[in-house]
Every structure is written in C-alpha cells, then in structure tokens.
Amino acid sequence: MRCEIIAIGTELLLGQIIDTNSSWMGGQLALAGIDSYYQTKVGDNQARMVESLRLALSRSDAVICCGGLGPTQDDITREAIADVMGVKLVRHDWIADHIRTMFEQRGREMAPSNLRQADVPEGATPIKEMPGTAPGLICPIGQQVVYAVPGVPHEMRTMLEGTVLPDLKQRAGVTSVIKSRVLRTWGYTESGLADLLADRITDLDESGGATIAFQASGIEGIKVRVTTKGEDTESVDGRLALEEQHLRELIGDYIFGIDDETMESVILKLLRARGQSLAVAEGLTAGIAGSRLAAIENASDTFRGSLLTDQPDIRQRLLGLSADLPPISAESAEALAVGVRQHFAADFGIAATGYDGRTDVHEDHKPGTVFLALATKDTVHSAKVILPGDRNRIRQYAVISLFNLLRRHLLDIRSPAVL
C-alpha cells in the first residue's frame, strides 16, 4: 500500500505557513507500515489541485489531502475531489446542523458560508471525528481512496489517528505493530552520537531487530529514535524497552527525557516528586524560561515565579544585588540566583547572565558567553558556557542549559557534561 500526501493552500507555497502537517503524517504512515514516496504542495487553484490528485493516483493507492475544507471561497478541496471522482457535491443536512450547534454552543451565529462545509462528493463518507467545523472525507475512487482532512493540526491529527490510519491499515492488510521511542539528549552533537552508537547501529542492521535514526532539533538537543516491529504490542514494547536500556548504557546522563518530554517538564516532575519549588531570574533569557515553565500543566505546584529585568536598580531593590557587580559574570549570575530564590521563597533559584551580541564588540566577552547559576538554601554554584547562534538562539540555548544545570543537580549527576 502506497499513500501520497498533498498539502493544499497557497499560503504554504508563499512560505506564510510552514507545512508541519505533512512531516507529521509522513511519520505516522511509516509507523503504520504504509509506504509513502511523495509529498506535494499545491495552491488554492482547482485545476492544479485536480492535476495533482490525478498524478498522485497514477502512482499511489491512497492519497491524503490536507487543507482546503474551510468555509471560504478558496476552500475548494471538496470541489477538486468531486471533479476527480466525476460526481457532484451533495449537501448533508446533519453536518450543517452539527456545525450550527457548534456555533450556538459558543454563543455565536453560524455564517451562511459555513453551509459549504456540509457539501460532500457523492459516494464519499464523512469521517466520524469532527473536532472543528470542517468534516473530513473518505472518497473511494475504484480500488483507490482519497482522504480529505483539515489543515488545522489538532483536527487533522484527531482524524488521522481515529479513522484514516486504521482504514489504511485495514485496506493494506497490515496486522503487525510498528512503534517508536524517542530518546531526547542534550550535550552531544549529532555526529558525536552517531560515532558513539555506530557499533550498536551495525549490530541492529545485521539482526534486523530495530532501527536507530537521529534528528537534530536545535535548541531541543538531538533526538535518537528507535523503531521496531512485531506481531503484537506487548512484544514491540518489550523490544523498545530493551533497546532503550542498551542506549542508556551507551549515552548515559545526556538523555534527559523520552518521547514528548521536554527539559522543563522533566525538571518540574523531579521537583514535584521531591515536594520542592523553583524560581527564575531572567534578563538575558528575556522571559523565555518562565514562559516555558508556566506552559507545563500544573506548573504552579512547583514553579513559584520569575523576575524579568535587566535594570540594575530594580535588581538591587528587589533582589539585593550589589551595584558593584559586573553585569556579565559568574558573581552576578550567582547573586541573581540567590536573590530570586529568597524573593519567591523557593527551594531553588536559577539565573543566567551573558552577552548575546546585541552590540558588535564587548570588551570582556565574545557573543554567546553565558554564566549559569543555581542556588539552594545552603549552596550556590555557577558554570560558564559559550553558546552559538544569533541573539534569539543564544537565549534559547541558555534556557535549556540552565534547566539542564538544575536537572543534573536534582539527579546528583557528578560526571562532566556539556551544559
């Protein structure tokens, strides 16, 4: 079974929106055991959409069209699919009623244009999941099938996981289970990890038990994805667990999480388990640390707050910093960490100071020089790192490095590691 993806929308071609949907769908197709050799982007033009669909159907068994199911005049995926099927559009009153009810529940009146979303190519079946106003479609064309899903990511994912992927697997006769586990690392380069795991990758290639792939994720570190296949979920989970153990023995403490875990979710989980709290002093990091922490569910259980300012007088008044401290120094970072911990009555205080390169020359530091600090009730320590990139990337790297400093402290990791 071969399945092709067509992302629809002129905004994708103009670069106004980055097409993350296709990459996610491609990954899910791979995990489902469905081959996918082509991905296409096409603008909101019916003739070109029809041409893209016919080309896709000439070389694939199934096609997923993503986008163009909204209520506006340029949402013409329904019309393009009906053209390829050689049928007319038929209005489904139950879909119109469902959309109208959704608006009424929000205290709003449905616009007449939304009725277009109730039009379905004759012979097509609406997808049962409908988290938004755009219904997805299953459109048979002989022995082939075209699926249409919305471009809104959470709506698309709900339909893919609930209906499209199971339907594709059934059509393809796929009965085996394919699963992946992602080990998230910080401190290694992609080439460094590849060298470290070279022998293990060779062993797996020869045995066929699993595959290992790398994904450089910039400010989120390097992801190591392990994928394996089996007859049932239990056997696959067992293989993944065994391979994760092997990789942890090789990579060690550089692994900070698995799958969807982030550095901030990991440290908040560790703090919550210990019944401890955290506060952050921000200047260089421009509120990024506090924002990432606050975005985690139930963060307020452990995250006491952050103080964002670069102004010396405010730092002196609120945190007790001496006006004589060099603004970019280990001493300044340590004083900020101590001060913010005391200000918020937290168990831990963390802070970063540094030079992000906003001016061409700094007499003492080159761009990317950052001092990280961690304070507890009884101790305070700091570390110096040199971070790459422009101002925003330096800030982002500083945040995850700062979180990693706390993670290593909480886990009592003594071995040297790049922060």
N, C-alpha and C positions, 0 to 999 in steps of 0.2 A: 504494500500500500504506500503510495507516494502522495503527499499532501503539500500543496503550494500555498503560500501566504501572499495576499495582495492587500497592502495598506493604502487606504483611499483618503485623499484630502490634499488640496493644493497647498495648504499650509505646511505639509510635510516636505514638498518639493522646494518651497521657498525657505526652508530652514527655520520657520517660525515656531515649529513644534518638533522636538526630537522623537523619532519613532522608537520608543522603548517597547511598544506592544509587540512588534514583530520579533524582537530578540527574545522576549519572554515566551511567546508562543512557540518559537523555534526550540527553545529548551524543553518545553512541556511535550512537544511532539517527539523529541528524542527520547525522553524518559518513558513515553508511552510505546516506544518501539515502532514509531511511524517515520518513514524516511521523508525528508524534506530537502529538496535540492535547489529550490528557487524561492526568492522573496522579491516582490515587486512593489514599487510605489507608483501611484498614478493619481493625477489631479482630478478635480470635480468636473469631468467632461465625459458625457455619456458615451460618445463614440470611442474615446480612448479606453474607457473602462470596459466596454464590450470587447474591444480588441484584446485587452489584457486578459480578460476572462477566457476568451476563446483560445488564446495562446496557452494559458495555464492548463486548460482542459485537454489540450492536444498532447501534453506530456506528463500529466498527473492524474491520479484517480480522484482526488478531492482538492477543493480549494476553500480556503478561509478568507473571506473578505472582511476587513476590519475598518469600520468607519462609514460615514455617509448615510446613517439611519436616522438622522435627526429630523426636525420639522421644517427646516428652511428650504428655500428653492434650490440650493446647491447640494442638498442631501438626496442623491439620486441613485444610490446603490440598489434600491428596490427596482427602479425602472431598468437599470442596466441588466440585472439578473433576469428580470422578466423578458427582456429582449433576447437574451441568450437562450432562455428556455422556450421562447416562441409562444408565450402566453400573455394574458392581460393581468392587470392588478385587480384584486378583489378586496373590498373592504370587509374587515371582521369587526362587527359591532361590539363584541365582547372586549376586544383590545381597546376600542375607543372608550368604552365605559370604564375600563381599568385605568386608563390614562386620566380620564376626567376625575375619577375617585382620588387618584394620587394628588391632583391639584387641589381638590376640595379639602383633603386632609391637611394640606399646608395652608389652608385659608386663602387660596388663590383661585382665579377663574381660568379655565383652560382656553388658550387662544385657538381659533378655528384652524390655524395651520397645523396644530398637533394631530388633527384627524388624518393627515397624510401618513402618520406613523402606523395607522391601523390598516394600511393598504399592503396586501401580501400577494406575491405572484401566485397565480392559480396553480394548485398542486403542491405548493410549499407548506411546511408545517412550522408554526411559531415555536420557538424554544421556550420551554416551560418557565425557566428562570427569567425574571424581568425586574431587576432591581431599580431600573430607571424607566423613563417613558419610551425608550426605544426597544421594541421587541426584536430578538434575534430570529434567524430563519434557518430552516433546513430545507434545501431546494434540490430535489432529485433531478438529474438530467441523464436519462437512460440508466446505465450502471454506475454513473459517476454522481458526485454530490457537491453542491456548493453551500457552504455555511456563511451566514452573514451575522456579524456581531458588532456591537457599538464600539466606537473609539475610546469612550471613557474607560480608563484602565480597570477600575474595580467592577464595572458592569461586564466588560469583556472577560475578565478572569472568572467571574461567577458563572458565566455561560460556558466557557471552555471547560472548567472543572466539572460542572454539573451535567452537561449534555454533550458537548462537541467531542471531547476526548473519549468518553465511554462509547459514543456512537461510532467514532472512527475505529476504536479497538475492536468493537463487535464486527464491523464491516471487514476489517483486516484479519479477523480470526486470531488476534493477539491474546494469548492466555497467560503468558509469562509476566512476571513483575520486574520492572526496572526502577531502581531508586538510586538517589544520590545523597551524599552527605558532604557538606562544605565545611572545611576547617579554616577558620579565619586567623591569619597570622599578622603580627606586627614586629618589624625589626629586621626581617630578611628581605633581600632583593629577589626578584623573580628568578634571575639567573642563579643566585645563591641557593635558592630552594631546589631548582632543577638539578644542580650539581649534587646537593645533599641527598636527593631522592633518586638519583639516576639508577643505582643498582636495584632499588625496590621497583621502579617502573619497568626495568628489564625483566625482573622476575615475574611481574604480573602479566607482561606481554606474552611471556612464554607459557604461563599457566592458564591465562585467559580468565582468571578469577574476578578481576576488576580492572578498571582503568583509572588513571590519575591525570587530571588536567589542571592547569594553572590559569588564574585570572588576576591580572594586575588591576587593583581597584583604587589606585592613587592614595588619597588621604584615608582610605579604609584599609590599607595594607594589601597583602597578597592572599587570595583565596585558593585553597587546594581542594579541588572537587574530586571525590571518589564516587564512581558509579559501578554498580554491579547488577547482575540479572539472575533471576531464579524462578522456580516454579511456583513459589508462594511467598507471601510477605514475611513469614517467620524465618525462612532460610535466608532471604535477602537481608533482613535486619541483622541476622547473626553474622553474615559476611561483612557488612558495613561496620559493625561493632568491632570485629576482629581487625579489620584493616585500619580503623581509627586508632586502635591500640598500637599497632605497628608504627603508624605515622607519629603518634605522640612520643613514642620512644626515640624516634629519629629527630623530630623537630623540637620537642621539649616545651619549655615555658614560653616560646614565641607564639604558641597557639593561645589565643585569648577567648575564642568562642567557636560555636558551631552554627551552621545554617543562618538564621536571621538575627542571631545575637550581634549586638554592637558593643563597642568598648564601654559606652556609657551604661547600657543595660546590664552588662556584666558587673561593673563596679557597684551599681545600685543594688543588684541582687546580693553581692557579697556583703555590703553594708547592712542590708535588711536582715540577713541571716545572723549578723552579729549584734543587731539592735543599735547600730551606730549611725551617725549623721555626718553630713558634708556641707561645706560652704566654699564658695569660689570667689576670688578677687580677680577682676578682669580689667585689662587696659589694652594690652597688645591683642588679646583674643576677642575684643570687641563684642562681647556678649554671646559669642558662639557656644562657649562651654555651658553657660547657664541655659541657653535655648535647647541644646541637645539633651541635657539632663531633664529639663522640665517636660520635654516631649514624651518621656517614658511614662507608661501608665503607673499611677500610684507613686510617682516620684516624690511627692511631698512627704511620704513616710520617712524618707532619709535625706532628701535634698532640702537644706534649710534656706538657701537663697544665694544670690550672687550680688556683688557690688561692682558696678561698671563705671570706672572713671580713670582718666589719665591726669586729672588735675592734682598737682602736689598739695594744694591747700585742703582739698576735700579728703585726700588720703590721710593727711596729717590730722585733720579734725575727727574723722570717723574711725580711722584705724590706728592712729597714734604713730604714724611713720615720722621719722626724723627728716627735717628738711635738708639735712646734710647728706643723705644717702644718694649715691649715684643712681639715676633712674633705671639704667640698664646694668644690672649687676646681680650676683647671687645674693648679696646682702639685702637688696631691695626686694627681690622675689621672696626671700625668707621672711622679711618683715611683713610683707603683704599677706603671706600665708598665715602667719601668727595672728595678725590683726583681724583678718576676716573670720578666722576660727573663733576668736574671742567675741567679735561683734555679733555673730549669729549663734553663739553658744553651741557650736558644733563640736563633734569629736575630731573631725579632720578639717584642715583648711588647705587649699591648694591655690597656687598662683603662678603666673608666668609674666616675665618682663623680657623685652627683646627689641631688636632692631629689624623692622620689616621692610626697610629700603625705601621709605617714602621720600627721602632726600638722597641725592646722589652719593654723598660722602658722609661717613660718620668717623670721627677721629679715632675712636677706640674699637669699633666693631664693624665687621662686614655684614651685609644683609643676610638675614637668616640666623643671626646669633641670638639664641633664646636661653634664658635661665628659668628653670622649672623648680618649684619648691613645694614641699609638703610639711605641714605642721600638725603635731599631735599635742596633747596636753603637756607632755614631758620632753618632746624632742622636735627638732626641725632639721631638715636637710634639703639640699638642692643639687641640681645637675645642670650641666651646660650641654646644649646640642646646637648643631649647625644644620638648619633646615633649608631645603631647596624651594625654588619657585618664586612667583610674584607675591604681592602683599597678601592676597586672599589665601593662597595655598600655604604660605608660611603660617598664617593664623590657624588654618585648619589643621596643619601638621602639629602645631604647638598644642592644640586642644587634645588630640588623640595621644600625643606624647605625654601630656600632663595626666590624662586619665590612666595611661599605662603605668606611670610612676606610682600612682595610688594602687592600681591593681597588684603590682609586684610587691608593694608593701603589705597589702592585705593578705596575700598568699605567702608572705615571708620568703620570697624568691631572692636568693642571695647571689646567684650566678650572674656574671656580667651580661648585659644585653643592650642593644641599641634601643634607646627610648623612642 
